[in-house]
Amino acid sequence: MLKVLIVDDSLVIRAKMKGFLKKLGHSIVGEAKDGKEAVSLNEKLVPDLITMDISMPIMNGVDALKEILKTSNIEDTNIIMITANGQDGIVKDALKSGAKGYILKPVSECKLQDSIGKIFPEYHNDQSDVLDENELDDMLS
Amino acid sequence: MNDETEVIHTYTKDLLLPIVKRVKSYFEEEMKIDIFNTSEITSPKNIHLKKNTIMIGTSGSIKLIITLGYDDLLLSKLVEVFVNGDEIEDADVDEINNSVACEISNTIIGNAINNPVDKSDIYITPPVMVSEAKTLYKDKHSKFIYVSFVTKYGEIQLTAVGPKEQFEEKLDFKEI
């Protein structure tokens, strides 16, 4: 069971993510409404995984990711970016900045499970259709 | 509302058609709500925004304000589908309605936005709810683009507002 911090400015998306993650057997240790709150909760809660929306007020998801990685070891920091905007540069920027995966909205339980499985093989789902950085590069080349 | 209909050029269509298509696919596939009719893309002189309208800006080489407006009954149906049977406290209704409308609009526009001009990335702002109906009047330097979609729960209104130059003919006209 993973300890998960959910970061999203949308109340309904936080509720949906909570439902999906609980169904997948994970524990929600905290919720943040913006990147700044995420940085502070990450220090306090030390989650195994963060699901991070990219487009948020106050501090966006990519800036929060960079801020978190200033004080955390990249190997132990597992962040899945959530975005509605699937343009190559935006996704690649997040992955290059240290995100371990991304999910294109709308989020579903299946997409979430696949993305978690890429980072934590013990939760791997064989029918994965979520791209990691190498697969994304292959697709784009 | 559509008191002036002009030819809409490829540039505009290349930008808006993916959004029009995504509105349809999102409603039909994700929300299971059929769209019975989609209007022509027109360029009116003014736009009367619906009470439940979400505004999203784009930045990068294309600067637009895109809005998606929903009739009340349709928004209630979207909330019902989105929360999937979860009970909503009376005190939370407005916040949930706002949040669902923002999320759906953000997903549709974010999924569909593309740059037909120079292929560079276009960034979108977080969505903002305009909670009261407003009429937008066109300045001589701006242009409005308008499309509506009809469902059995009411209408969805898609508009784009931007500097007139962004909509001028840059490529050969072609039909949708």
Interface residues (C-beta under 8 A of the other chain):
Chain A: D9 S10 L11 V12 I13 A15 K16 S55 M56 P57 T83 A84 N85 G86 Q87 D88 G89 I90 L104 K105 P106
Chain B: Y26 E30 F82 V83 D86 E95 I96 S99 V100 C102 E103 N106 T107 I109 G110 N111 I113 N114 S120 D121 I122 Y123 I124 T125 P126
